[in-house]
Amino acid sequence: MNPFRIHTGLTVPLDRSNVDTDQIIPKQFLKRVERTGFGEFLFYDWRVRSDGQPDLSFPLNESRYGGASILIAGKNFGCGSSREHAPWALADYGFRAIIAPSFADIFANNCMKNGLLPVKLTAEDVTELMRRAQEGQYRLTVNLENKTVSDDHGFAAPFEVSDFQRYCLLEGLDDIGLTLQHEADIRAYEKKRPSWIA
């Protein structure tokens, strides 16, 4: 997992509330077993019209938001099923952080385990960031080291994250990485274990 410390990037506004995981990555694309390759199908039912052409009114299809790495969204982002494919799709598309007034708990947890930072700000702050992002190319800095979101125009807001999740993101440790920190102890235990135990 790539460590997350300080990220500055272009924002894209998604002014919708209650975006569920089936909208983030529709069910027909869940046949893959890898974590990669989902980005092209992110928000597919919104990004692509029924005739297969891009819906140019959808923010991710607007050229001014090309290369955006910070998503600004409405409340209760990531609700619905607990599919881990949703953060996989967001990360594979190129997002490093999502800013919203609230997140579904399981979705937020899955994001943290995949190097994607969900940042909860007040509704008022998110509304202001959404407005700035809609006006044109708007860049933000998400600083996990000091737990702030800021821009070069005077905006600054703190956010909360648990000490454990912050540590994992700063160090780039997913569950496997955390386990492998104890590799020497695991090997020592395996050597002492009776051979008849499979």
C-alpha positions in Angstrom: 0.0 0.0 0.0 1.3 3.4 -0.9 1.9 5.6 2.2 -0.3 8.7 2.5 1.4 11.7 4.1 0.8 15.0 2.3 -1.1 15.0 -1.0 -1.8 18.1 -3.2 -4.1 17.5 -6.1 -6.9 18.7 -8.4 -10.4 18.3 -7.0 -13.5 17.2 -8.7 -17.0 17.9 -7.3 -19.7 15.2 -7.1 -22.6 17.1 -5.7 -24.7 14.1 -4.8 -25.6 12.6 -1.4 -26.1 8.9 -0.5 -23.8 7.6 -3.3 -23.9 3.9 -2.7 -21.2 1.4 -3.7 -23.2 0.0 -6.6 -23.1 3.5 -8.1 -19.4 3.8 -7.4 -18.7 0.4 -9.1 -21.7 -1.3 -10.7 -22.3 -5.0 -10.0 -21.6 -6.1 -13.6 -17.9 -5.3 -13.2 -17.3 -7.4 -10.1 -16.1 -10.5 -11.9 -12.4 -9.5 -11.6 -10.3 -11.1 -8.8 -7.5 -8.5 -8.8 -7.7 -5.1 -7.1 -6.7 -3.4 -10.3 -8.6 -2.6 -13.5 -11.8 -1.2 -11.9 -11.0 2.5 -12.5 -12.3 2.6 -16.0 -15.7 1.5 -14.7 -15.9 4.0 -11.8 -19.4 5.6 -11.7 -20.0 3.8 -15.0 -23.8 4.1 -15.0 -23.5 7.9 -14.6 -20.4 8.4 -16.8 -21.7 6.4 -19.8 -25.0 6.9 -21.6 -27.2 4.0 -22.8 -25.7 4.4 -26.3 -22.2 3.8 -24.9 -21.0 7.4 -25.3 -19.7 9.4 -22.4 -22.2 11.7 -20.6 -20.3 15.0 -20.9 -22.5 16.5 -18.2 -21.0 14.2 -15.5 -18.1 15.9 -13.7 -15.5 13.1 -14.2 -16.1 13.4 -18.0 -15.3 17.2 -18.0 -11.8 17.9 -19.4 -11.2 20.6 -16.7 -11.3 17.8 -14.1 -9.0 15.5 -15.9 -6.3 14.0 -13.6 -8.2 14.9 -10.4 -7.1 13.0 -7.4 -9.3 14.5 -4.7 -13.1 13.8 -4.8 -15.5 16.2 -3.0 -18.8 14.5 -2.4 -22.1 14.8 -0.5 -23.1 13.2 2.8 -23.3 9.4 3.4 -20.8 8.6 0.7 -20.2 4.9 0.2 -23.5 3.6 1.6 -25.1 0.4 0.6 -23.2 -2.9 0.3 -19.8 -3.3 1.8 -18.0 -4.3 -1.4 -14.3 -3.5 -1.2 -14.3 -3.0 -5.0 -15.6 0.5 -4.4 -12.4 1.9 -2.9 -10.4 -0.3 -5.4 -12.2 1.5 -8.3 -11.6 5.0 -6.8 -8.0 4.3 -6.1 -7.4 2.7 -9.5 -8.9 5.7 -11.2 -6.4 7.9 -9.4 -8.1 9.3 -6.3 -6.0 9.6 -3.1 -8.6 11.3 -0.9 -12.4 11.8 -0.7 -13.9 14.7 1.2 -17.5 14.5 2.4 -19.6 15.5 5.4 -20.1 11.8 6.3 -19.2 8.3 5.1 -20.7 4.8 5.5 -18.6 3.2 8.2 -17.6 0.0 6.3 -16.8 1.9 3.2 -14.5 4.3 5.1 -12.8 1.4 6.8 -12.2 -0.3 3.4 -10.8 3.0 2.1 -8.2 3.1 4.9 -7.2 -0.5 4.3 -6.5 0.4 0.6 -4.5 3.6 1.0 -7.4 5.9 0.2 -8.1 8.7 2.8 -11.8 9.5 3.6 -11.8 13.0 5.1 -14.9 14.1 7.1 -15.4 17.9 7.2 -18.4 19.9 8.3 -21.3 20.3 5.8 -20.5 24.0 5.5 -16.9 23.4 4.7 -17.8 20.7 2.1 -20.3 23.1 0.5 -17.6 25.8 0.2 -15.1 23.4 -1.3 -17.8 22.1 -3.7 -18.5 25.7 -4.8 -14.8 26.4 -5.4 -14.3 23.1 -7.3 -17.3 23.9 -9.5 -15.8 27.3 -10.5 -12.8 25.8 -12.2 -9.5 24.0 -11.6 -9.2 24.0 -7.8 -6.4 22.3 -5.9 -6.3 21.2 -2.3 -3.7 19.9 0.0 -4.7 17.0 2.3 -2.1 16.7 5.1 -2.4 13.5 7.1 0.7 14.4 9.2 -1.1 17.4 10.8 -4.7 16.4 9.9 -5.6 19.4 7.9 -7.2 20.3 4.5 -6.0 23.6 3.0 -5.6 25.6 -0.2 -3.5 28.6 -1.3 -6.5 31.0 -0.9 -7.0 31.0 2.9 -9.1 27.9 3.4 -8.0 25.5 6.2 -9.9 23.0 8.2 -8.9 20.2 10.6 -10.2 16.6 10.4 -10.1 13.6 12.7 -8.7 10.2 12.1 -7.9 7.4 14.6 -4.3 7.1 15.7 -4.1 3.5 14.5 -5.6 4.3 11.0 -3.4 7.3 10.7 -0.3 5.3 11.6 -1.2 2.6 9.0 -1.7 5.2 6.2 1.4 7.1 7.1 3.5 3.9 7.0 1.6 2.3 4.0 0.6 -0.7 6.0 -2.5 -2.8 5.1 -3.5 -5.8 7.2 -0.9 -8.0 5.5 1.8 -5.4 6.1 0.8 -5.2 9.7 1.1 -9.0 10.1 4.5 -9.1 8.3 5.9 -6.7 10.9 5.8 -9.8 13.2 7.4 -12.1 10.6 10.3 -13.0 12.9 8.0 -14.0 15.7 5.8 -16.0 13.3 8.9 -17.9 12.0 10.1 -18.6 15.6 6.7 -20.0 16.5 6.6 -22.1 13.4 10.0 -23.6 14.2 8.9 -24.5 17.7 5.6 -26.0 16.6 5.5 -29.9 16.6 5.9 -31.2 13.0 2.8 -33.4 13.3 0.6 -30.3 13.5 -0.3 -29.4 9.9 
